[in-house]
Structure formats: structure tokens, C-alpha cells
Amino acid sequence: YSSIGAAPQDLKYKGENSRVLIGSRNIIREFVTVHRGTQGGGMLTRIGDDVLLQAYVHVAHDCHVGDHAILSHGATLGGHVTIGDWAIVGAWSGVHQFCRVGRHSMIGGYSVVTQDVLPYSTTVSPREMRIFGANRIGLERRGFPDDAIETLQTMFRILTRAGLNTTQALEKIREEIGSDHAEVEEVLTFLSQSQRGFVK
């Protein structure tokens, strides 16, 4: 048994005619719950194409889940969460409302996500959430070239392990890596749009 399109668990919801939109070729396993949108989020919860929602996953109101995403067993999304294409949320992880999870990222199991997760990154949560590095295995499986993966690894190292604040790290990335790498530019654009801060 799964529940798709039930009323959102939002005290501001007053019975408005909102929707869930689900794409093609998705796998939705047992005891998954997906709630409708609310007025505060465009009245729509959206799930893309080729998505796997494993057992006991919860997708709250106004979430947008991109194509080819995987939400592992028991993963929970708060309201208004955005999951990028090809992202993976590990088992029993919780993503706080309004967080964004970037494309091709991997969140380790049992994580508590309270800030944005950068595209192409692997994050782990032994005690507090942090970036482990580039999502090397996932990117290799999807055909990303070695030099692109190494460039991303260098960028994440500067962002998280160089002892710099974010402004200093971004300057160093521009100096050392430049702007000729589409993946790096995507991460920098994602950073510039963050409202909650990002996992370091």
C-alpha cells in the first residue's frame, strides 16, 4: 500500500485544489507517501521521469524530484525540497524543508540534511554533515571524463579543506581552476542561489 496525492501535512493548507504530477517509468515501492502541493509552493508536488522511490519514502508537499533520482529506503523530504536529476538520497536520511540537493550528488545513509547539497558531491554524516568529495563512482558510471571528476575533486577540496571562508574559496577556485569547466560553473551558480547555506 502507498499513498499518492493525500492532503499535505501543513497547518496552512485549507483544502485548496492542489496536485501531484508524476512522470513516466517511475518505480514507487510499498508504503511510500507523496503529498499534494500547497498555495505557498505553487500548488504542485512534482516527480520527474525514471525515479525510484524505495519503500517507506516520504515526499512532502511542494517537493520537486528530478529525473533519474533515487530516494533510498525510508528517506524523508520535508516540504519544498528540490532534488536534482540523478541525485541519490541514502536510506533513512532526512532533508529539511526548503533545502536543495544538486544534480548527480550522493547523500550517505542516515544523514540529516539542513543545508543545500552541492551538485556532483558525496556527503556523509558521521556526526555532522560534510562533503566527502566528488561523487566519483556515480560520475564514472554516467560517463563523466576523468579530468572533469578530478577538477570537481580539486574544487571541493578548496571549498571544504583549505581553511578559507566561502568568499576566499570562490576566489581561489576562479584563480586555480578558471571558468572553462561546465560542471564547476554549475556548482558556482548553485552556490550563488543558496538561501540556506551549503554543506561543507
ROSE-937830 format. One record per residue (C-alpha): residue in one letter; residue number from 1; x, y, z. Coordinates in nm, 4 decimals. Layout:
! ROSE-937830
<pt "A" NUM <X Y Z>> ...
***
This chain:
! ROSE-937830
<pt "Y" 1 <0.0000 0.0000 0.0000>> <pt "S" 2 <0.1239 0.3506 -0.0915>> <pt "S" 3 <-0.0445 0.6888 -0.0557>> <pt "I" 4 <-0.0118 0.9266 -0.3517>> <pt "G" 5 <-0.1773 1.2682 -0.3535>> <pt "A" 6 <-0.3078 1.2855 0.0026>> <pt "A" 7 <-0.3571 1.6242 0.1664>> <pt "P" 8 <-0.0324 1.7915 0.2745>> <pt "Q" 9 <0.0748 1.7901 0.6387>> <pt "D" 10 <0.0834 2.1698 0.6519>> <pt "L" 11 <-0.1294 2.3633 0.9004>> <pt "K" 12 <-0.1647 2.6472 0.6478>> <pt "Y" 13 <-0.3375 2.4152 0.3997>> <pt "K" 14 <-0.7111 2.4899 0.3834>> <pt "G" 15 <-0.8295 2.2372 0.1260>> <pt "E" 16 <-0.7136 2.4175 -0.1883>> <pt "N" 17 <-0.7226 2.2198 -0.5131>> <pt "S" 18 <-0.3547 2.1253 -0.5411>> <pt "R" 19 <-0.1825 1.8460 -0.7339>> <pt "V" 20 <0.0864 1.5809 -0.7593>> <pt "L" 21 <0.2427 1.5411 -1.1041>> <pt "I" 22 <0.4351 1.2179 -1.1656>> <pt "G" 23 <0.6350 1.1497 -1.4812>> <pt "S" 24 <0.6977 0.8265 -1.6698>> <pt "R" 25 <0.8699 0.4964 -1.5897>> <pt "N" 26 <0.8900 0.5573 -1.2159>> <pt "I" 27 <0.9086 0.2823 -0.9543>> <pt "I" 28 <0.7146 0.3579 -0.6364>> <pt "R" 29 <0.7502 0.0862 -0.3755>> <pt "E" 30 <0.5415 -0.0127 -0.0764>> <pt "F" 31 <0.4403 0.2365 0.1938>> <pt "V" 32 <0.5610 0.5421 0.0002>> <pt "T" 33 <0.3735 0.8658 0.0743>> <pt "V" 34 <0.3626 1.1617 -0.1677>> <pt "H" 35 <0.1594 1.4677 -0.0656>> <pt "R" 36 <-0.0051 1.7336 -0.2807>> <pt "G" 37 <0.1288 2.0865 -0.3089>> <pt "T" 38 <0.0184 2.3959 -0.1183>> <pt "Q" 39 <-0.0544 2.7555 -0.2039>> <pt "G" 40 <0.2861 2.8527 -0.0655>> <pt "G" 41 <0.4653 2.6266 -0.3134>> <pt "G" 42 <0.2784 2.6653 -0.6397>> <pt "M" 43 <0.0099 2.4049 -0.5546>> <pt "L" 44 <0.2249 2.1282 -0.7031>> <pt "T" 45 <0.4429 1.8390 -0.5904>> <pt "R" 46 <0.6375 1.7082 -0.8901>> <pt "I" 47 <0.8246 1.3832 -0.9512>> <pt "G" 48 <1.0178 1.3518 -1.2767>> <pt "D" 49 <1.0845 1.0522 -1.5018>> <pt "D" 50 <1.2723 0.7282 -1.4223>> <pt "V" 51 <1.2678 0.7925 -1.0470>> <pt "L" 52 <1.2996 0.5159 -0.7865>> <pt "L" 53 <1.1188 0.5732 -0.4571>> <pt "Q" 54 <1.2089 0.2799 -0.2352>> <pt "A" 55 <0.9906 0.1522 0.0479>> <pt "Y" 56 <0.8801 0.3935 0.3228>> <pt "V" 57 <0.9972 0.7062 0.1381>> <pt "H" 58 <0.8085 1.0279 0.2183>> <pt "V" 59 <0.7855 1.3169 -0.0299>> <pt "A" 60 <0.6217 1.6155 0.1389>> <pt "H" 61 <0.4198 1.8978 -0.0135>> <pt "D" 62 <0.5704 2.1152 -0.2883>> <pt "C" 63 <0.8800 1.8980 -0.3389>> <pt "H" 64 <1.0326 1.8713 -0.6851>> <pt "V" 65 <1.2198 1.5467 -0.7551>> <pt "G" 66 <1.4257 1.5448 -1.0752>> <pt "D" 67 <1.4671 1.2732 -1.3375>> <pt "H" 68 <1.6597 0.9524 -1.2538>> <pt "A" 69 <1.6723 1.0382 -0.8823>> <pt "I" 70 <1.6800 0.7608 -0.6217>> <pt "L" 71 <1.5333 0.8011 -0.2747>> <pt "S" 72 <1.6504 0.5018 -0.0752>> <pt "H" 73 <1.4552 0.3102 0.1880>> <pt "G" 74 <1.2943 0.5395 0.4451>> <pt "A" 75 <1.4320 0.8672 0.3056>> <pt "T" 76 <1.2179 1.1667 0.4055>> <pt "L" 77 <1.1855 1.5010 0.2278>> <pt "G" 78 <1.0415 1.7991 0.4140>> <pt "G" 79 <0.8226 2.0476 0.2298>> <pt "H" 80 <0.9564 2.2500 -0.0645>> <pt "V" 81 <1.2695 2.0347 -0.1109>> <pt "T" 82 <1.4275 2.0190 -0.4569>> <pt "I" 83 <1.6145 1.7039 -0.5615>> <pt "G" 84 <1.8247 1.7399 -0.8772>> <pt "D" 85 <1.8449 1.4947 -1.1666>> <pt "W" 86 <2.0456 1.1763 -1.0919>> <pt "A" 87 <2.0755 1.2616 -0.7206>> <pt "I" 88 <2.0677 0.9813 -0.4625>> <pt "V" 89 <1.9375 1.0227 -0.1075>> <pt "G" 90 <2.0637 0.7442 0.1196>> <pt "A" 91 <1.8467 0.5240 0.3376>> <pt "W" 92 <1.6761 0.6780 0.6421>> <pt "S" 93 <1.8077 1.0247 0.5601>> <pt "G" 94 <1.6018 1.3350 0.6300>> <pt "V" 95 <1.6165 1.6506 0.4182>> <pt "H" 96 <1.4985 1.9713 0.5892>> <pt "Q" 97 <1.2312 2.1813 0.4218>> <pt "F" 98 <1.3450 2.4261 0.1513>> <pt "C" 99 <1.6816 2.2505 0.1027>> <pt "R" 100 <1.8156 2.1832 -0.2466>> <pt "V" 101 <2.0067 1.8696 -0.3398>> <pt "G" 102 <2.2150 1.9247 -0.6530>> <pt "R" 103 <2.2337 1.7105 -0.9644>> <pt "H" 104 <2.4491 1.3961 -0.9562>> <pt "S" 105 <2.5045 1.4244 -0.5800>> <pt "M" 106 <2.5027 1.1374 -0.3319>> <pt "I" 107 <2.3855 1.1688 0.0286>> <pt "G" 108 <2.5058 0.8907 0.2575>> <pt "G" 109 <2.2579 0.6898 0.4603>> <pt "Y" 110 <2.1233 0.8113 0.7967>> <pt "S" 111 <2.2115 1.1726 0.7131>> <pt "V" 112 <2.0374 1.4809 0.8497>> <pt "V" 113 <2.0458 1.7442 0.5758>> <pt "T" 114 <1.9767 2.1003 0.6918>> <pt "Q" 115 <2.1600 2.2916 0.4164>> <pt "D" 116 <2.1925 2.2675 0.0390>> <pt "V" 117 <2.3959 1.9779 -0.1017>> <pt "L" 118 <2.6236 2.0804 -0.3897>> <pt "P" 119 <2.5898 1.9184 -0.7329>> <pt "Y" 120 <2.8352 1.6340 -0.8059>> <pt "S" 121 <2.9282 1.5922 -0.4377>> <pt "T" 122 <2.9195 1.2997 -0.1974>> <pt "T" 123 <2.8129 1.3962 0.1529>> <pt "V" 124 <2.8359 1.1913 0.4694>> <pt "S" 125 <2.7040 1.2483 0.8193>> <pt "P" 126 <2.9104 1.0667 1.0831>> <pt "R" 127 <2.8280 1.3386 1.3385>> <pt "E" 128 <2.7659 1.6497 1.1344>> <pt "M" 129 <2.7007 1.6693 0.7626>> <pt "R" 130 <3.0066 1.7342 0.5447>> <pt "I" 131 <3.1295 1.6924 0.1892>> <pt "F" 132 <3.3442 1.3842 0.1401>> <pt "G" 133 <3.4424 1.4840 -0.2151>> <pt "A" 134 <3.3185 1.4392 -0.5692>> <pt "N" 135 <3.0644 1.1642 -0.6345>> <pt "R" 136 <3.3347 0.9757 -0.8236>> <pt "I" 137 <3.1622 0.6387 -0.8581>> <pt "G" 138 <2.8321 0.7889 -0.9721>> <pt "L" 139 <3.0035 1.0212 -1.2194>> <pt "E" 140 <3.2171 0.7392 -1.3616>> <pt "R" 141 <2.9068 0.5256 -1.4088>> <pt "R" 142 <2.7445 0.8089 -1.6032>> <pt "G" 143 <3.0416 0.8562 -1.8344>> <pt "F" 144 <3.1970 1.1745 -1.6971>> <pt "P" 145 <3.5617 1.2025 -1.8089>> <pt "D" 146 <3.8392 1.1600 -1.5522>> <pt "D" 147 <3.9632 1.5174 -1.5927>> <pt "A" 148 <3.6164 1.6584 -1.5112>> <pt "I" 149 <3.5967 1.4426 -1.1979>> <pt "E" 150 <3.9468 1.5464 -1.0870>> <pt "T" 151 <3.8608 1.9129 -1.1431>> <pt "L" 152 <3.5496 1.8755 -0.9280>> <pt "Q" 153 <3.7560 1.6994 -0.6615>> <pt "T" 154 <4.0016 1.9906 -0.6579>> <pt "M" 155 <3.7167 2.2400 -0.6315>> <pt "F" 156 <3.5560 2.0565 -0.3372>> <pt "R" 157 <3.8956 2.0375 -0.1647>> <pt "I" 158 <3.9339 2.4161 -0.1930>> <pt "L" 159 <3.5783 2.4753 -0.0695>> <pt "T" 160 <3.5983 2.2458 0.2301>> <pt "R" 161 <3.9572 2.1749 0.3360>> <pt "A" 162 <4.1683 2.4782 0.2536>> <pt "G" 163 <4.0778 2.6706 0.5702>> <pt "L" 164 <3.9158 2.9505 0.3683>> <pt "N" 165 <3.5835 3.1229 0.4095>> <pt "T" 166 <3.3424 3.0892 0.1176>> <pt "T" 167 <3.4389 3.4195 -0.0474>> <pt "Q" 168 <3.8093 3.3349 -0.0304>> <pt "A" 169 <3.7460 2.9817 -0.1574>> <pt "L" 170 <3.5485 3.1086 -0.4566>> <pt "E" 171 <3.8297 3.3493 -0.5463>> <pt "K" 172 <4.0842 3.0685 -0.5237>> <pt "I" 173 <3.8668 2.8424 -0.7418>> <pt "R" 174 <3.8463 3.1152 -1.0066>> <pt "E" 175 <4.2244 3.1602 -0.9952>> <pt "E" 176 <4.3272 2.7942 -0.9931>> <pt "I" 177 <4.0524 2.6289 -1.1969>> <pt "G" 178 <3.9080 2.9089 -1.4084>> <pt "S" 179 <3.5668 2.9151 -1.5706>> <pt "D" 180 <3.6123 2.6736 -1.8618>> <pt "H" 181 <3.4506 2.3785 -1.6843>> <pt "A" 182 <3.0727 2.3425 -1.7172>> <pt "E" 183 <3.0419 2.1339 -1.4004>> <pt "V" 184 <3.2369 2.3850 -1.1914>> <pt "E" 185 <3.0255 2.6698 -1.3263>> <pt "E" 186 <2.7114 2.4764 -1.2367>> <pt "V" 187 <2.8316 2.4351 -0.8780>> <pt "L" 188 <2.9242 2.8033 -0.8507>> <pt "T" 189 <2.5845 2.9100 -0.9870>> <pt "F" 190 <2.4135 2.6733 -0.7424>> <pt "L" 191 <2.6142 2.8287 -0.4586>> <pt "S" 192 <2.5182 3.1812 -0.5604>> <pt "Q" 193 <2.1484 3.0889 -0.5410>> <pt "S" 194 <2.1632 2.9234 -0.1988>> <pt "Q" 195 <1.9263 3.0590 0.0657>> <pt "R" 196 <2.0160 2.8139 0.3444>> <pt "G" 197 <2.3918 2.7862 0.3093>> <pt "F" 198 <2.5557 2.4682 0.1867>> <pt "V" 199 <2.7090 2.1543 0.3322>> <pt "K" 200 <3.0872 2.1912 0.3649>> 
***
